[in-house]
C-alpha cells in the first residue's frame, strides 16, 4: 500500500516567504490585483450570457441563443441593454484603472508593466471593435445591439421582434469577422426578443 508523507509545512512557509521577498510584496499585490480584475471581467462575460437556451437549428449554427422577455414588455428589454452597457463600461474602467496603476508604479517589475500595457491595448482594441460592430449591426436595421469581445470570441446581443432569419445571422457574423477577425464559429448571437 502506498503511504503518503505529511508535507513539511515549515519548509513550505519558508519557501513562500523567500518567494515573496524576491518578488516584493507590492509587486505581488499588483500581480494578484491584475489576476483578480481579469477574473472579474471573465466572470462578467460568463454571467452576461448565463440563463440562455440554445435555439435549435437556427441558420444551421449552434451559436444562436434565444431569450424571451418574460412577458414584461419592451421596457425590460431596453433596460437590459442600458444596464448591460453600463456594467460593461464599469468593468472595463475598473480593469484599466488597476492596469494603469501597475504601469505608473515605479517599483513594479518591467515584465509586469509590459503585461499591463498589453492588457490595456487589448481592452482598447476590443472597445473600438465592439463600437464598430454595434454601429454596423444597428445600421442593418436592428434597434439595439451589444457586442462583447473576449479571448474566446464575440457575443452579440440583438433586440428582435422575432427569430433571426438566416441571412440576418450571416450579416452579423460577417460584420464581426470583418471588424474583429473573429470567425463565425466563435461568434455567439443572442436574440433578445421584445
Buried (B, 14 or more C-beta within 10 A) or exposed (E): EEEEEEEEEEEEEEEEEEEEEEBBEEBBEBBEBBEEBBEBBEEBBEEBBEEBEEBEEBBEBEBBBBBEBEEEEEEEBBEBBEEBEEEBEEBBEEBBEBBEBBBEBEEBBEEBBEBBBEBBEEBEEBBEBBEBBBEBBBEEEBBBBBBBBBEEBBBBBBBBEEBBEEEBBBBBBEBBBEBBEBEBEBBBBBBBBB
